[in-house]
Amino acid sequence: MKTKSEIRTWRKKRIRKKIRGDALRPRLSVFKSATHIYAQIIDDDAHHTLVAVSSLSGEIVKGERGDKTDVAKKVGTLVAQKCAENKIEKVVFDRNGFVFHGRIRALAEAARQAGLKF
């Protein structure tokens, strides 16, 4: 029997074959652990992280925390704001093998509402 992590790894490889970030449309990669959520904007051609935000970021830690979905929404909004500061308008969304619901979906929808285009 396959474990959850093995299944996620297969799903991640299948997704990453099709998704690639470049200078015009960098990749928005999302990772979630049991307690935190992380988002990075990555230029795969230059092998460079342009923007990184997580639930451990100072802007999010200072405010009221709420539940994990609320924190994911705050991370999505913050990543969209930092992209706007760096003049990044369009990204390719990489859910990193996670199923698109719950915290992953909340982060994506908050980023879209804050002006980031997928």
LOVEX-503422 format. One line per 2 residues: number of its first residue (from 1); their letters; for each residue x, y negated, z of N, C-alpha, C. Coordinates in steps of 0.02 Angstrom, whole numbers, padded with zeros to 5 digits. Example, Ala and Ser with C-alpha at 12.3 -4.5 7.8 and 13.67 -1.06 7.14 Angstrom:
1> as> 00660 00284 00390 00615 00225 00390 00660 00165 00390  00642 00112 00354 00684 00053 00357 00645 -00002 00394 .
This chain:
1> mk> 00042 00059 00000 00000 00000 00000 00044 -00062 00000  00026 -00110 -00040 00065 -00172 -00046 00045 -00221 00009 .
3> tk> 00094 -00258 00031 00080 -00308 00083 00055 -00372 00051  00029 -00417 00092 00005 -00481 00068 00061 -00521 00035 .
5> se> 00120 -00519 00066 00176 -00558 00039 00199 -00530 -00028  00197 -00465 -00038 00217 -00436 -00102 00167 -00456 -00157 .
7> ir> 00103 -00455 -00141 00052 -00474 -00189 00059 -00547 -00207  00073 -00590 -00156 00083 -00661 -00169 00144 -00673 -00213 .
9> tw> 00197 -00634 -00202 00258 -00641 -00242 00244 -00624 -00315  00206 -00572 -00329 00188 -00554 -00397 00147 -00610 -00429 .
11> rk> 00098 -00636 -00391 00055 -00689 -00416 00097 -00751 -00431  00145 -00766 -00387 00188 -00825 -00395 00230 -00819 -00459 .
13> kr> 00259 -00760 -00471 00299 -00750 -00531 00257 -00757 -00594  00196 -00731 -00591 00151 -00735 -00649 00133 -00808 -00664 .
15> ir> 00123 -00847 -00613 00106 -00918 -00622 00166 -00957 -00648  00225 -00945 -00618 00284 -00984 -00635 00309 -00971 -00705 .
17> kk> 00289 -00914 -00736 00308 -00903 -00806 00275 -00955 -00851  00217 -00980 -00831 00178 -01025 -00873 00187 -01098 -00855 .
19> ir> 00210 -01113 -00795 00213 -01181 -00770 00286 -01205 -00768  00298 -01264 -00794 00364 -01294 -00792 00357 -01369 -00787 .
21> gd> 00393 -01400 -00741 00392 -01472 -00733 00449 -01504 -00770  00436 -01562 -00800 00489 -01599 -00834 00486 -01672 -00812 .
23> al> 00523 -01715 -00844 00525 -01785 -00823 00458 -01820 -00832  00421 -01802 -00884 00357 -01834 -00897 00301 -01807 -00852 .
25> rp> 00301 -01742 -00841 00251 -01710 -00797 00288 -01663 -00749  00311 -01690 -00693 00344 -01647 -00644 00294 -01598 -00612 .
27> rl> 00321 -01549 -00577 00281 -01497 -00546 00266 -01514 -00474  00202 -01510 -00455 00181 -01518 -00385 00177 -01449 -00355 .
29> sv> 00226 -01430 -00315 00230 -01365 -00284 00205 -01369 -00212  00160 -01324 -00194 00130 -01324 -00127 00148 -01259 -00091 .
31> fk> 00167 -01265 -00028 00180 -01207 00013 00144 -01216 00079  00113 -01163 00104 00080 -01166 00168 00106 -01110 00213 .
33> sa> 00117 -01128 00276 00133 -01078 00326 00073 -01072 00371  00080 -01036 00425 00023 -01028 00470 00003 -01094 00503 .
35> th> 00050 -01139 00513 00036 -01201 00549 00045 -01264 00507  00086 -01263 00456 00102 -01323 00418 00091 -01314 00344 .
37> iy> 00091 -01371 00308 00084 -01370 00235 00135 -01419 00206  00164 -01400 00150 00218 -01438 00119 00201 -01449 00046 .
39> aq> 00220 -01508 00019 00210 -01522 -00052 00272 -01557 -00078  00295 -01535 -00136 00353 -01565 -00168 00337 -01580 -00241 .
41> ii> 00364 -01636 -00266 00361 -01652 -00336 00431 -01637 -00364  00435 -01590 -00412 00499 -01564 -00435 00506 -01574 -00511 .
43> dd> 00564 -01599 -00531 00583 -01602 -00602 00626 -01540 -00615  00597 -01490 -00649 00633 -01427 -00660 00690 -01433 -00709 .
45> da> 00686 -01480 -00756 00741 -01490 -00804 00803 -01515 -00770  00795 -01563 -00724 00852 -01592 -00689 00868 -01555 -00624 .
47> hh> 00826 -01506 -00605 00834 -01470 -00541 00837 -01519 -00483  00787 -01563 -00480 00788 -01617 -00430 00719 -01626 -00400 .
49> tl> 00717 -01632 -00334 00654 -01647 -00299 00645 -01722 -00298  00590 -01746 -00325 00577 -01817 -00329 00541 -01844 -00267 .
51> va> 00493 -01806 -00242 00453 -01827 -00184 00441 -01764 -00141  00446 -01772 -00076 00431 -01716 -00030 00390 -01743 00028 .
53> vs> 00335 -01709 00042 00290 -01729 00097 00268 -01665 00132  00261 -01668 00198 00236 -01610 00234 00194 -01633 00293 .
55> sl> 00164 -01585 00326 00125 -01602 00386 00170 -01623 00443  00236 -01615 00434 00284 -01638 00484 00309 -01709 00471 .
57> sg> 00287 -01740 00415 00308 -01808 00398 00285 -01857 00451  00324 -01909 00461 00310 -01958 00513 00243 -01992 00506 .
59> ei> 00222 -02007 00444 00158 -02041 00433 00099 -01999 00456  00105 -01934 00450 00050 -01889 00468 00052 -01871 00542 .
61> vk> 00112 -01863 00569 00119 -01845 00640 00093 -01900 00685  00102 -01964 00665 00082 -02021 00706 00006 -02026 00713 .
63> ge> -00031 -02010 00660 -00104 -02016 00661 -00136 -01958 00698  -00202 -01959 00699 -00239 -01903 00729 -00232 -01843 00684 .
65> rg> -00222 -01785 00714 -00208 -01725 00676 -00270 -01694 00644  -00321 -01680 00683 -00380 -01645 00657 -00364 -01572 00645 .
67> dk> -00407 -01538 00606 -00392 -01468 00591 -00344 -01463 00532  -00325 -01402 00513 -00274 -01393 00462 -00297 -01418 00394 .
69> td> -00362 -01413 00378 -00387 -01438 00315 -00383 -01514 00311  -00397 -01548 00366 -00391 -01621 00368 -00318 -01642 00359 .
71> va> -00272 -01606 00389 -00201 -01621 00381 -00180 -01610 00309  -00206 -01558 00276 -00190 -01546 00206 -00215 -01603 00162 .
73> kk> -00274 -01630 00178 -00300 -01688 00140 -00255 -01748 00148  -00230 -01759 00209 -00185 -01815 00222 -00119 -01806 00183 .
75> vg> -00094 -01745 00180 -00033 -01731 00142 -00045 -01744 00068  -00102 -01724 00041 -00119 -01737 -00029 -00123 -01810 -00045 .
77> tl> -00154 -01848 -00001 -00159 -01921 -00011 -00090 -01953 -00008  -00049 -01932 00039 00017 -01961 00047 00063 -01944 -00012 .
79> va> 00058 -01884 -00037 00100 -01865 -00095 00079 -01906 -00156  00015 -01919 -00164 -00009 -01960 -00220 00015 -02033 -00213 .
81> qk> 00016 -02059 -00152 00041 -02127 -00141 00115 -02132 -00156  00154 -02082 -00135 00226 -02083 -00148 00240 -02074 -00223 .
83> ca> 00198 -02037 -00257 00206 -02030 -00330 00192 -02096 -00364  00142 -02132 -00341 00127 -02198 -00369 00185 -02246 -00359 .
85> en> 00217 -02243 -00301 00276 -02285 -00288 00333 -02268 -00335  00340 -02204 -00353 00393 -02182 -00398 00371 -02181 -00471 .
87> ki> 00312 -02210 -00487 00285 -02215 -00554 00275 -02147 -00587  00250 -02100 -00548 00231 -02034 -00573 00155 -02031 -00574 .
89> ek> 00127 -02023 -00634 00054 -02024 -00641 00025 -01954 -00652  00060 -01911 -00690 00035 -01845 -00707 00083 -01792 -00681 .
91> vv> 00054 -01738 -00655 00094 -01682 -00630 00063 -01616 -00653  00101 -01563 -00647 00077 -01495 -00659 00070 -01463 -00590 .
93> fd> 00011 -01436 -00574 -00001 -01409 -00508 00022 -01337 -00503  00065 -01323 -00454 00090 -01255 -00441 00066 -01235 -00372 .
95> rn> 00019 -01188 -00370 -00009 -01167 -00306 00035 -01116 -00272  00090 -01096 -00305 00143 -01056 -00273 00119 -00987 -00252 .
97> gf> 00071 -00959 -00289 00047 -00892 -00274 -00010 -00889 -00224  -00027 -00945 -00195 -00083 -00947 -00148 -00148 -00953 -00186 .
99> vf> -00201 -00926 -00158 -00267 -00930 -00188 -00292 -01002 -00182  -00325 -01027 -00235 -00347 -01096 -00237 -00412 -01105 -00198 .
101> hg> -00406 -01106 -00132 -00462 -01123 -00088 -00433 -01145 -00022  -00475 -01172 00021 -00453 -01193 00087 -00405 -01251 00085 .
103> ri> -00348 -01244 00117 -00300 -01298 00123 -00268 -01317 00056  -00257 -01268 00013 -00227 -01283 -00053 -00275 -01326 -00094 .
105> ra> -00338 -01307 -00094 -00388 -01345 -00131 -00398 -01414 -00102  -00398 -01420 -00035 -00406 -01485 -00002 -00349 -01532 -00021 .
107> la> -00288 -01506 -00022 -00231 -01547 -00040 -00237 -01571 -00113  -00255 -01525 -00158 -00261 -01543 -00229 -00316 -01595 -00241 .
109> ea> -00373 -01585 -00210 -00428 -01632 -00219 -00412 -01701 -00190  -00378 -01703 -00133 -00359 -01767 -00103 -00308 -01803 -00147 .
111> ar> -00262 -01766 -00177 -00213 -01797 -00222 -00248 -01824 -00285  -00297 -01787 -00310 -00334 -01812 -00369 -00374 -01875 -00352 .
113> qa> -00406 -01875 -00294 -00445 -01934 -00274 -00400 -01995 -00262  -00338 -01984 -00244 -00292 -02039 -00231 -00259 -02063 -00296 .
115> gl> -00276 -02032 -00353 -00253 -02059 -00417 -00204 -02016 -00455  -00185 -01958 -00429 -00138 -01915 -00464 -00177 -01872 -00514 .
117> kf> -00150 -01867 -00575 -00184 -01829 -00628 -00149 -01762 -00638  -00190 -01708 -00642 -00164 -01641 -00652 -00177 -01621 -00724 .
